[in-house]
Amino acid sequence: MIKIKFLHRAVFLSFLFFALIFNSIASADDGDRYIDVIFSEGTSKDLLGTAIVRGKDIWVPADVLGMLGLPLTKGPNGKGFLIEVREPAKVFGIKELERLAGRSISLYFPSMDNEGISYFNVKGLEKLTGIAADETNAGLELKRITLNTPLNIRKPDNAFLKNKRITLAWAHITRDNPDLGAEDRIDGLDVISPTWFNLTDGRGNMANRASAAYVEAAREKGYRIWPLVSNGFSKENTSRFFNDTAAVNTFIARILCYSKLYGFDGINIDFE
């Protein structure tokens, strides 16, 4: 069932059941593959553990990444991970981050727990983590790479949307991202807005459910990605947030960091 709304130049499609279009949402763990994690350095190759490949996302045990020097800390309430980014203005090549965030900023990333092991999705994040992952016949090879700043990420190209009616569909994602690459292309759809980000408190902290693999698959199908950023529909958090300039600045800074890291084409902000 599709409900069409016209707003300015945009057509918004609200799907009663998103599974009608993204039917893999309901069974995101179907078809998981378990592969060996191998650390490659010079001529040495060491078996470190087991990774889970879900769709195109690559989940590696957090302990393994810690052994390779990636400083992951547990997120709020023990969920997800935080990465502290030093000198974010230089890392992301966004001068305004110096004013908004200062010398450092913590970024939240989702985790996946399986049989008591916490996993981190390394797909597409090598330019931040310094760890590249390549699947070979032997397994998943991890290598340390030299980080170059600022991040060299593809710039958004929305020229084709100028002066035309835009068709946008929300993708309701609360946990696992579907394998968009396995879905048929929807003719006439220009933009997908996955529900990836939301305010979690009054201090500017935010949840992040983004997937670089999903962005890549969307681009291959000719879609643009404008993730939804919401206030979590909490009146109390929203009121505290807007009365705290530092919290607002931090929130904006995080949106800028994620946008550059994942290569978004735009942002869809929905504060209610």
N, C-alpha and C positions, 0 to 999 in steps of 0.2 A: 504494500500500500504506500503510495507516494503522495505527499502533500506538497504542492508547489506554492512558494511565496515569492512575490516580486518586491524587491527593495532596491530603489535606484536602478543600477545596471546589473544587479545580481539576482539570480534565481536560486533560492535555497530549497533543497530537497530534504524533507524530514522523513526518515524511514521508521515505520512502526517496529519492524524487526530488521535490524541491520544484518542478521544472518541471511536475509533474502539476497543480499548482495555480497557480503563478506562472510560466506558460510563457514569459513574455517575458524571464525572467532570462537564458536562454541566448542571446538575441539583442537585448541592450539597445540596440545601436547601429542596429538596423533602423529605418528611418523617420526618421533624423536630418534635421533641417531647418537650413539655413544661412541666416541673415538678417543684414541690415546692422545695425550698431550706430550709433545716432545719439544724440549728446549734445545735449539741449535745455536752453537757458538763456535766459530771456526770449524774444526773437523770433529768436534765433540757433539754428541747427541744424547741427551738424557731423558728418560721417561719420567714424567713428573706426576701424572694422574690421568683423569678422564674428563673430557669435555662433552657437553650436550649441544648438538646442533638441532635447533628447532626452527623449521622453515629455513630462512637464510641468516637467522641470528645465531651467534656462536657464544655459548656460555661456558666460561672457564672457572674452575674453583678459585675463590678469592685467595685461599692460602697459597696456591701456585703463583698467582700474580704478585703476592707479597714477597715470595721467595725471589722474584725477579726485580724487586725494587719498586713496585707500584704501591704508593701509600694509600691504601683504602681503609677508611674507618667506618664503623657502623653508623647508619643514619638514625633519625629519631625513632624511639621505641624499638630499637634493634632491627628496623626494617630498612632495606636499601643500603647504599654506600655513599659516603661523602669523599670528594677529592678536593683538597685545598690547592687552589691555583695561585701561585705567586706572580706578581706583576701582571695581572690580567690584561691591562691595556696593551702591553707588549706582546703577550701570548696570542691574543685574538686580533691584534691590529686595529683596535677601536679606541681612539684617544679619549673619548668621553668616559670610558670605564675608569680612568684615573680619578675623575671627579666623583663618579657614582659609587665606586667600590673601594677605592684606595689601593693599598699595596697587595691585598689578597682577597679572594672570594672563594667560598665553599660551594661546590656544585653537587647536587644530589643525582644519583643514578639508581635505577631499579636493580633489585636482586632477584634471583630465583633460588628457592630452597628445595633440595631434593635429598631425601634420606639423611638429613642432618648436615648436609653440606651446602654452603652458600656459594652461589655462582654469580659472576659479573659478565655482562655482555660486551665482548671486546670488538664486535663487528663495527667497523667504520670509525673507531675512536683512537686509532694508532697515533694520530697527530697530536693527541693530548696525552695518551698514556706512555708513548715511547715504546710500545710493544706491538709488533706486527704479527698477524696470524694468517698462515697459509695452509690450506688443507692439501695434503699429498697422499700418495698411496700408503705411506707409513703411518699417517695420522695427522694431527694438527700441529704444525711446526710453529713455535713461537720464537721470535727473534727480537732482540733489542735494536732499536733504530735511533738515529740522531734526530733530535727534534729541531726543526727550523721555525723561528718566529719572525713575523706573525704567521698564524695558520694560513696556509694557502688553500682556501676552500672555494669551490665554484660559486660565482656570483649569481644571484637570482636574475632570471630573464623573464619579465612579465610583459614584454613589449606586445606580445600577441593578444594580450587581454585588453589593451588600450582601446577605448571607444567601442566596446562590444559588450553584449549582455553576457554575464558570467554565470555559469551553472556550478553551484557548490553543494557538496553533500557532506554531512557530518558522519564520521565513523566513530561509533561509541566504543571506546576502548578503556576498560577499567583495570586490566591486568596484562594479559599476554597480547602481543600484536599478532594478527593473522599473517599468513604468507600471501601477501598481496600479489606476488609474482605468479602464483598458481591460479589466480582468479581471471576470468574473462574481462576484457576491457569494456567499459560502459560508454557507448557512443554518446557524444554530446556533453559528457562530464568534463569540466575544466579543472576544478579545484576540489581536493579532499581536505577536510578539516578534522583530523583525529583529535579526540579529547585527551591530550597528553599532559597538560599542565594545569595546576590549580594552586591557589593560595592555601596554605595549611595552617597558618596562624596569623597573628597581628604584627609579626616582626619581619615579614617579607620572605619567609621561607616558602618553598613551593615543591610540590610533587612533580616528578618527571617520569613519564612512561614512554619516551620517544625511542624510535628504532631507526638507525641509519639504513638498515636493510629495507625497511618499509619505504623510506624516502627514495632510495635507489630504485625500487620496483615501481613506485609511482611515476618517477621520471621516465622510466623505460616505456611506460604506457601512455606518456604524453600528458600526465596530470601535473598540476602544481600542488604543493603542500603548504597549507596555511594552518598550522596547529591551533587548536582552541586553547586559550588561556582564560581560566575562569577564577572567580573568587571563592569557589567551593560552596557557594550558596550559604555562607555563614554571615549573618548580619553582624554578630559580635566581632568576628575577626576582621571583617571589612571596615567597620567603624574604627577599630584600633589602628588598622593599617593606614587608612587615609589621614589619621591624626598624628602619624609618625613619619616625618620627612625622610629620616634615615632608612626606614623600612621600605618606603616607596622607591627610593634610589636603589637599594639593594635588589628589589624585585625587578626593576627595569634592567639593571645590570645583568641579572641572571638570564632574562629573556634574550638580551643581546648576545650573551655568551653561547647559549644553546642554539640560537639562530645561526651563528657563525659556525659552530661546531658541526651541526647536522646539515647545514646548507639549505635552510628553509627558504621558500619563495615569498613568504609573508607571514603575518600573524593575525589571528582572529580573536580579538579580545571580547569577552562576554562577562561583564560584571553586573550582577543583578541584586 
